[in-house]
Amino acid sequence: MPETDFYKTFYKMWVDTTAKMIEGTMRHPLFTQGMGQALEGSVEMKKALDSLVENSLHQMQWPTPKDYASLAKKVHELEERVNALERGNHKKAKVLRG
């Protein structure tokens, strides 16, 4: 057996064994429970940081991400109305107006 074949065989065995170990670990209830708790904690931290940023920006009287999202939505709705009017679709423009 050439030396390179030995290393290829060894490497394949190592990859297969490691993959099985990792898969077994990831399927273990304690691992999945811990990952779930970590994810929940991350979500809570993200909410707290978002709230902190929102409050800080509001106190400085700067636009918040929610303000930008609301503005973008209004601009999009206005563009749709203008496009509908330009196409002569007055019924659609009235529907879009609300």
N, CA, C and O atoms as a GROMACS GRO file, in nm:
protein
  392
    1MET      N    1   0.086  -0.118   0.000
    1MET     CA    2   0.000   0.000   0.000
    1MET      C    3   0.090   0.124   0.000
    1MET      O    4   0.175   0.139   0.088
    2PRO      N    5   0.071   0.213  -0.099
    2PRO     CA    6   0.152   0.334  -0.101
    2PRO      C    7   0.121   0.420   0.021
    2PRO      O    8   0.012   0.414   0.078
    3GLU      N    9   0.218   0.499   0.059
    3GLU     CA   10   0.206   0.581   0.180
    3GLU      C   11   0.089   0.680   0.170
    3GLU      O   12   0.021   0.703   0.270
    4THR      N   13   0.065   0.738   0.053
    4THR     CA   14  -0.045   0.833   0.038
    4THR      C   15  -0.181   0.766   0.058
    4THR      O   16  -0.273   0.826   0.112
    5ASP      N   17  -0.194   0.640   0.014
    5ASP     CA   18  -0.318   0.567   0.036
    5ASP      C   19  -0.344   0.545   0.184
    5ASP      O   20  -0.458   0.553   0.230
    6PHE      N   21  -0.238   0.516   0.259
    6PHE     CA   22  -0.251   0.498   0.404
    6PHE      C   23  -0.305   0.626   0.468
    6PHE      O   24  -0.397   0.621   0.550
    7TYR      N   25  -0.248   0.741   0.430
    7TYR     CA   26  -0.293   0.868   0.488
    7TYR      C   27  -0.434   0.903   0.446
    7TYR      O   28  -0.511   0.956   0.526
    8LYS      N   29  -0.470   0.874   0.321
    8LYS     CA   30  -0.607   0.898   0.275
    8LYS      C   31  -0.706   0.812   0.353
    8LYS      O   32  -0.812   0.860   0.393
    9THR      N   33  -0.670   0.686   0.375
    9THR     CA   34  -0.756   0.596   0.451
    9THR      C   35  -0.769   0.643   0.595
    9THR      O   36  -0.879   0.646   0.651
   10PHE      N   37  -0.657   0.680   0.654
   10PHE     CA   38  -0.658   0.730   0.792
   10PHE      C   39  -0.743   0.856   0.802
   10PHE      O   40  -0.823   0.871   0.894
   11TYR      N   41  -0.726   0.948   0.706
   11TYR     CA   42  -0.802   1.073   0.707
   11TYR      C   43  -0.951   1.046   0.694
   11TYR      O   44  -1.031   1.107   0.764
   12LYS      N   45  -0.989   0.955   0.604
   12LYS     CA   46  -1.131   0.922   0.587
   12LYS      C   47  -1.188   0.863   0.715
   12LYS      O   48  -1.299   0.897   0.755
   13MET      N   49  -1.113   0.775   0.780
   13MET     CA   50  -1.160   0.717   0.907
   13MET      C   51  -1.177   0.827   1.012
   13MET      O   52  -1.275   0.828   1.086
   14TRP      N   53  -1.082   0.917   1.016
   14TRP     CA   54  -1.087   1.027   1.114
   14TRP      C   55  -1.209   1.115   1.089
   14TRP      O   56  -1.280   1.152   1.183
   15VAL      N   57  -1.234   1.150   0.962
   15VAL     CA   58  -1.349   1.234   0.927
   15VAL      C   59  -1.478   1.162   0.963
   15VAL      O   60  -1.567   1.222   1.024
   16ASP      N   61  -1.491   1.037   0.927
   16ASP     CA   62  -1.613   0.961   0.956
   16ASP      C   63  -1.637   0.950   1.106
   16ASP      O   64  -1.749   0.970   1.152
   17THR      N   65  -1.533   0.918   1.181
   17THR     CA   66  -1.546   0.904   1.326
   17THR      C   67  -1.583   1.036   1.391
   17THR      O   68  -1.671   1.042   1.476
   18THR      N   69  -1.515   1.141   1.350
   18THR     CA   70  -1.543   1.273   1.406
   18THR      C   71  -1.685   1.317   1.372
   18THR      O   72  -1.754   1.371   1.458
   19ALA      N   73  -1.728   1.294   1.250
   19ALA     CA   74  -1.864   1.332   1.209
   19ALA      C   75  -1.968   1.258   1.293
   19ALA      O   76  -2.067   1.318   1.334
   20LYS      N   77  -1.946   1.130   1.318
   20LYS     CA   78  -2.040   1.052   1.400
   20LYS      C   79  -2.043   1.105   1.544
   20LYS      O   80  -2.150   1.115   1.604
   21MET      N   81  -1.927   1.138   1.598
   21MET     CA   82  -1.921   1.192   1.734
   21MET      C   83  -1.993   1.325   1.744
   21MET      O   84  -2.070   1.349   1.838
   22ILE      N   85  -1.970   1.412   1.646
   22ILE     CA   86  -2.034   1.544   1.647
   22ILE      C   87  -2.184   1.530   1.631
   22ILE      O   88  -2.261   1.597   1.700
   23GLU      N   89  -2.227   1.444   1.540
   23GLU     CA   90  -2.370   1.423   1.519
   23GLU      C   91  -2.435   1.367   1.646
   23GLU      O   92  -2.543   1.410   1.685
   24GLY      N   93  -2.368   1.272   1.710
   24GLY     CA   94  -2.422   1.217   1.834
   24GLY      C   95  -2.433   1.322   1.943
   24GLY      O   96  -2.532   1.326   2.016
   25THR      N   97  -2.332   1.406   1.952
   25THR     CA   98  -2.335   1.514   2.052
   25THR      C   99  -2.448   1.610   2.023
   25THR      O  100  -2.520   1.651   2.115
   26MET      N  101  -2.464   1.647   1.898
   26MET     CA  102  -2.566   1.746   1.862
   26MET      C  103  -2.708   1.691   1.879
   26MET      O  104  -2.803   1.769   1.894
   27ARG      N  105  -2.723   1.561   1.876
   27ARG     CA  106  -2.855   1.501   1.894
   27ARG      C  107  -2.886   1.470   2.041
   27ARG      O  108  -2.999   1.434   2.075
   28HIS      N  109  -2.789   1.482   2.126
   28HIS     CA  110  -2.809   1.451   2.268
   28HIS      C  111  -2.902   1.555   2.331
   28HIS      O  112  -2.887   1.674   2.307
   29PRO      N  113  -2.998   1.509   2.412
   29PRO     CA  114  -3.095   1.602   2.472
   29PRO      C  115  -3.031   1.714   2.555
   29PRO      O  116  -3.079   1.827   2.553
   30LEU      N  117  -2.924   1.684   2.626
   30LEU     CA  118  -2.860   1.789   2.705
   30LEU      C  119  -2.800   1.898   2.616
   30LEU      O  120  -2.807   2.016   2.648
   31PHE      N  121  -2.743   1.857   2.503
   31PHE     CA  122  -2.686   1.954   2.410
   31PHE      C  123  -2.796   2.041   2.350
   31PHE      O  124  -2.784   2.163   2.347
   32THR      N  125  -2.904   1.977   2.302
   32THR     CA  126  -3.011   2.055   2.239
   32THR      C  127  -3.080   2.146   2.340
   32THR      O  128  -3.120   2.258   2.307
   33GLN      N  129  -3.093   2.097   2.464
   33GLN     CA  130  -3.153   2.180   2.569
   33GLN      C  131  -3.064   2.302   2.597
   33GLN      O  132  -3.113   2.414   2.608
   34GLY      N  133  -2.935   2.278   2.607
   34GLY     CA  134  -2.842   2.388   2.631
   34GLY      C  135  -2.840   2.488   2.517
   34GLY      O  136  -2.834   2.609   2.539
   35MET      N  137  -2.845   2.438   2.394
   35MET     CA  138  -2.848   2.528   2.279
   35MET      C  139  -2.977   2.610   2.277
   35MET      O  140  -2.977   2.728   2.243
   36GLY      N  141  -3.088   2.546   2.315
   36GLY     CA  142  -3.215   2.618   2.323
   36GLY      C  143  -3.210   2.729   2.425
   36GLY      O  144  -3.258   2.840   2.400
   37GLN      N  145  -3.152   2.699   2.541
   37GLN     CA  146  -3.141   2.801   2.645
   37GLN      C  147  -3.049   2.914   2.601
   37GLN      O  148  -3.076   3.031   2.628
   38ALA      N  149  -2.941   2.880   2.533
   38ALA     CA  150  -2.848   2.983   2.483
   38ALA      C  151  -2.918   3.072   2.380
   38ALA      O  152  -2.900   3.193   2.379
   39LEU      N  153  -2.998   3.011   2.294
   39LEU     CA  154  -3.071   3.087   2.193
   39LEU      C  155  -3.174   3.179   2.258
   39LEU      O  156  -3.187   3.295   2.219
   40GLU      N  157  -3.246   3.128   2.356
   40GLU     CA  158  -3.344   3.210   2.427
   40GLU      C  159  -3.275   3.328   2.495
   40GLU      O  160  -3.325   3.441   2.492
   41GLY      N  161  -3.161   3.302   2.556
   41GLY     CA  162  -3.086   3.410   2.620
   41GLY      C  163  -3.038   3.513   2.520
   41GLY      O  164  -3.041   3.633   2.548
   42SER      N  165  -2.996   3.468   2.404
   42SER     CA  166  -2.952   3.561   2.299
   42SER      C  167  -3.067   3.647   2.250
   42SER      O  168  -3.050   3.766   2.225
   43VAL      N  169  -3.184   3.586   2.236
   43VAL     CA  170  -3.302   3.662   2.192
   43VAL      C  171  -3.337   3.769   2.295
   43VAL      O  172  -3.365   3.883   2.260
   44GLU      N  173  -3.335   3.731   2.422
   44GLU     CA  174  -3.365   3.828   2.527
   44GLU      C  175  -3.263   3.941   2.530
   44GLU      O  176  -3.299   4.058   2.547
   45MET      N  177  -3.135   3.907   2.512
   45MET     CA  178  -3.031   4.009   2.509
   45MET      C  179  -3.050   4.103   2.391
   45MET      O  180  -3.033   4.224   2.404
   46LYS      N  181  -3.086   4.048   2.275
   46LYS     CA  182  -3.110   4.130   2.155
   46LYS      C  183  -3.226   4.225   2.178
   46LYS      O  184  -3.220   4.341   2.139
   47LYS      N  185  -3.333   4.176   2.241
   47LYS     CA  186  -3.448   4.262   2.272
   47LYS      C  187  -3.406   4.376   2.364
   47LYS      O  188  -3.445   4.491   2.343
   48ALA      N  189  -3.327   4.343   2.467
   48ALA     CA  190  -3.283   4.446   2.561
   48ALA      C  191  -3.193   4.549   2.492
   48ALA      O  192  -3.207   4.669   2.517
   49LEU      N  193  -3.103   4.503   2.407
   49LEU     CA  194  -3.016   4.597   2.335
   49LEU      C  195  -3.096   4.683   2.238
   49LEU      O  196  -3.071   4.804   2.227
   50ASP      N  197  -3.191   4.623   2.169
   50ASP     CA  198  -3.276   4.701   2.077
   50ASP      C  199  -3.352   4.808   2.152
   50ASP      O  200  -3.364   4.922   2.106
   51SER      N  201  -3.404   4.771   2.268
   51SER     CA  202  -3.478   4.867   2.350
   51SER      C  203  -3.386   4.979   2.398
   51SER      O  204  -3.425   5.096   2.397
   52LEU      N  205  -3.266   4.944   2.439
   52LEU     CA  206  -3.169   5.043   2.483
   52LEU      C  207  -3.135   5.141   2.371
   52LEU      O  208  -3.132   5.262   2.393
   53VAL      N  209  -3.110   5.089   2.252
   53VAL     CA  210  -3.079   5.175   2.137
   53VAL      C  211  -3.198   5.263   2.103
   53VAL      O  212  -3.183   5.383   2.080
   54GLU      N  213  -3.316   5.203   2.102
   54GLU     CA  214  -3.439   5.278   2.071
   54GLU      C  215  -3.458   5.392   2.169
   54GLU      O  216  -3.485   5.506   2.129
   55ASN      N  217  -3.445   5.363   2.298
   55ASN     CA  218  -3.462   5.467   2.400
   55ASN      C  219  -3.355   5.574   2.391
   55ASN      O  220  -3.385   5.693   2.405
   56SER      N  221  -3.232   5.535   2.367
   56SER     CA  222  -3.123   5.632   2.356
   56SER      C  223  -3.144   5.725   2.237
   56SER      O  224  -3.129   5.847   2.249
   57LEU      N  225  -3.180   5.668   2.123
   57LEU     CA  226  -3.204   5.750   2.005
   57LEU      C  227  -3.323   5.843   2.025
   57LEU      O  228  -3.321   5.958   1.984
   58HIS      N  229  -3.427   5.791   2.089
   58HIS     CA  230  -3.546   5.872   2.115
   58HIS      C  231  -3.511   5.990   2.206
   58HIS      O  232  -3.558   6.102   2.182
   59GLN      N  233  -3.431   5.967   2.309
   59GLN     CA  234  -3.392   6.074   2.401
   59GLN      C  235  -3.307   6.181   2.332
   59GLN      O  236  -3.312   6.298   2.368
   60MET      N  237  -3.230   6.139   2.232
   60MET     CA  238  -3.147   6.234   2.158
   60MET      C  239  -3.226   6.298   2.043
   60MET      O  240  -3.173   6.380   1.968
   61GLN      N  241  -3.352   6.259   2.031
   61GLN     CA  242  -3.440   6.306   1.925
   61GLN      C  243  -3.384   6.273   1.786
   61GLN      O  244  -3.391   6.355   1.694
   62TRP      N  245  -3.328   6.154   1.774
   62TRP     CA  246  -3.280   6.102   1.647
   62TRP      C  247  -3.378   5.996   1.600
   62TRP      O  248  -3.444   5.932   1.682
   63PRO      N  249  -3.390   5.976   1.470
   63PRO     CA  250  -3.480   5.872   1.420
   63PRO      C  251  -3.433   5.732   1.462
   63PRO      O  252  -3.313   5.703   1.463
   64THR      N  253  -3.527   5.650   1.496
   64THR     CA  254  -3.498   5.514   1.538
   64THR      C  255  -3.515   5.420   1.419
   64THR      O  256  -3.571   5.459   1.317
   65PRO      N  257  -3.468   5.296   1.431
   65PRO     CA  258  -3.492   5.200   1.322
   65PRO      C  259  -3.641   5.184   1.290
   65PRO      O  260  -3.677   5.165   1.174
   66LYS      N  261  -3.727   5.191   1.391
   66LYS     CA  262  -3.871   5.182   1.366
   66LYS      C  263  -3.919   5.301   1.285
   66LYS      O  264  -4.004   5.287   1.197
   67ASP      N  265  -3.863   5.421   1.314
   67ASP     CA  266  -3.899   5.540   1.237
   67ASP      C  267  -3.861   5.523   1.091
   67ASP      O  268  -3.939   5.554   1.001
   68TYR      N  269  -3.739   5.472   1.068
   68TYR     CA  270  -3.694   5.450   0.930
   68TYR      C  271  -3.781   5.347   0.859
   68TYR      O  272  -3.815   5.365   0.742
   69ALA      N  273  -3.819   5.241   0.929
   69ALA     CA  274  -3.903   5.137   0.868
   69ALA      C  275  -4.040   5.194   0.833
   69ALA      O  276  -4.094   5.165   0.727
   70SER      N  277  -4.096   5.274   0.923
   70SER     CA  278  -4.226   5.335   0.897
   70SER      C  279  -4.219   5.430   0.778
   70SER      O  280  -4.308   5.431   0.693
   71LEU      N  281  -4.114   5.509   0.773
   71LEU     CA  282  -4.096   5.602   0.662
   71LEU      C  283  -4.080   5.527   0.529
   71LEU      O  284  -4.138   5.565   0.428
   72ALA      N  285  -4.000   5.421   0.531
   72ALA     CA  286  -3.979   5.342   0.410
   72ALA      C  287  -4.110   5.280   0.362
   72ALA      O  288  -4.135   5.274   0.242
   73LYS      N  289  -4.193   5.235   0.456
   73LYS     CA  290  -4.322   5.177   0.419
   73LYS      C  291  -4.411   5.283   0.354
   73LYS      O  292  -4.476   5.256   0.253
   74LYS      N  293  -4.414   5.403   0.411
   74LYS     CA  294  -4.495   5.510   0.354
   74LYS      C  295  -4.446   5.551   0.216
   74LYS      O  296  -4.527   5.574   0.126
   75VAL      N  297  -4.315   5.560   0.198
   75VAL     CA  298  -4.259   5.594   0.067
   75VAL      C  299  -4.298   5.488  -0.035
   75VAL      O  300  -4.336   5.520  -0.148
   76HIS      N  301  -4.287   5.361   0.004
   76HIS     CA  302  -4.324   5.252  -0.086
   76HIS      C  303  -4.471   5.261  -0.126
   76HIS      O  304  -4.504   5.243  -0.243
   77GLU      N  305  -4.559   5.288  -0.030
   77GLU     CA  306  -4.702   5.300  -0.058
   77GLU      C  307  -4.729   5.417  -0.152
   77GLU      O  308  -4.811   5.407  -0.244
   78LEU      N  309  -4.660   5.528  -0.129
   78LEU     CA  310  -4.678   5.645  -0.217
   78LEU      C  311  -4.629   5.615  -0.358
   78LEU      O  312  -4.692   5.655  -0.456
   79GLU      N  313  -4.516   5.544  -0.369
   79GLU     CA  314  -4.466   5.507  -0.501
   79GLU      C  315  -4.567   5.420  -0.575
   79GLU      O  316  -4.589   5.438  -0.695
   80GLU      N  317  -4.628   5.327  -0.504
   80GLU     CA  318  -4.729   5.240  -0.567
   80GLU      C  319  -4.848   5.322  -0.614
   80GLU      O  320  -4.900   5.299  -0.723
   81ARG      N  321  -4.892   5.419  -0.532
   81ARG     CA  322  -5.006   5.504  -0.571
   81ARG      C  323  -4.971   5.587  -0.694
   81ARG      O  324  -5.050   5.597  -0.788
   82VAL      N  325  -4.853   5.648  -0.693
   82VAL     CA  326  -4.811   5.730  -0.807
   82VAL      C  327  -4.802   5.645  -0.932
   82VAL      O  328  -4.850   5.685  -1.038
   83ASN      N  329  -4.741   5.528  -0.922
   83ASN     CA  330  -4.730   5.439  -1.038
   83ASN      C  331  -4.868   5.399  -1.090
   83ASN      O  332  -4.890   5.394  -1.211
   84ALA      N  333  -4.961   5.372  -0.999
   84ALA     CA  334  -5.097   5.335  -1.040
   84ALA      C  335  -5.164   5.452  -1.111
   84ALA      O  336  -5.232   5.432  -1.212
   85LEU      N  337  -5.146   5.573  -1.060
   85LEU     CA  338  -5.205   5.690  -1.124
   85LEU      C  339  -5.142   5.716  -1.260
   85LEU      O  340  -5.212   5.753  -1.354
   86GLU      N  341  -5.010   5.696  -1.270
   86GLU     CA  342  -4.943   5.715  -1.399
   86GLU      C  343  -4.992   5.616  -1.503
   86GLU      O  344  -4.997   5.647  -1.622
   87ARG      N  345  -5.026   5.496  -1.459
   87ARG     CA  346  -5.078   5.394  -1.552
   87ARG      C  347  -5.227   5.416  -1.580
   87ARG      O  348  -5.287   5.345  -1.661
   88GLY      N  349  -5.286   5.513  -1.513
   88GLY     CA  350  -5.428   5.540  -1.533
   88GLY      C  351  -5.518   5.449  -1.454
   88GLY      O  352  -5.638   5.442  -1.482
   89ASN      N  353  -5.464   5.379  -1.357
   89ASN     CA  354  -5.542   5.286  -1.276
   89ASN      C  355  -5.590   5.359  -1.150
   89ASN      O  356  -5.535   5.340  -1.041
   90HIS      N  357  -5.693   5.443  -1.167
   90HIS     CA  358  -5.740   5.525  -1.056
   90HIS      C  359  -5.808   5.442  -0.947
   90HIS      O  360  -5.804   5.478  -0.829
   91LYS      N  361  -5.870   5.330  -0.986
   91LYS     CA  362  -5.932   5.243  -0.885
   91LYS      C  363  -5.827   5.187  -0.790
   91LYS      O  364  -5.846   5.185  -0.668
   92LYS      N  365  -5.717   5.142  -0.847
   92LYS     CA  366  -5.609   5.085  -0.764
   92LYS      C  367  -5.550   5.195  -0.677
   92LYS      O  368  -5.520   5.170  -0.560
   93ALA      N  369  -5.533   5.314  -0.728
   93ALA     CA  370  -5.477   5.425  -0.652
   93ALA      C  371  -5.567   5.457  -0.532
   93ALA      O  372  -5.518   5.489  -0.424
   94LYS      N  373  -5.701   5.449  -0.552
   94LYS     CA  374  -5.792   5.474  -0.442
   94LYS      C  375  -5.783   5.366  -0.337
   94LYS      O  376  -5.788   5.394  -0.217
   95VAL      N  377  -5.769   5.240  -0.382
   95VAL     CA  378  -5.755   5.127  -0.288
   95VAL      C  379  -5.627   5.144  -0.208
   95VAL      O  380  -5.626   5.123  -0.087
   96LEU      N  381  -5.520   5.181  -0.275
   96LEU     CA  382  -5.391   5.198  -0.207
   96LEU      C  383  -5.395   5.313  -0.108
   96LEU      O  384  -5.322   5.312  -0.008
   97ARG      N  385  -5.480   5.414  -0.135
   97ARG     CA  386  -5.488   5.528  -0.044
   97ARG      C  387  -5.552   5.487   0.088
   97ARG      O  388  -5.528   5.550   0.191
   98GLY      N  389  -5.631   5.385   0.084
   98GLY     CA  390  -5.691   5.337   0.208
   98GLY      C  391  -5.828   5.377   0.216
   98GLY      O  392  -5.896   5.346   0.313
   0.00000   0.00000   0.00000
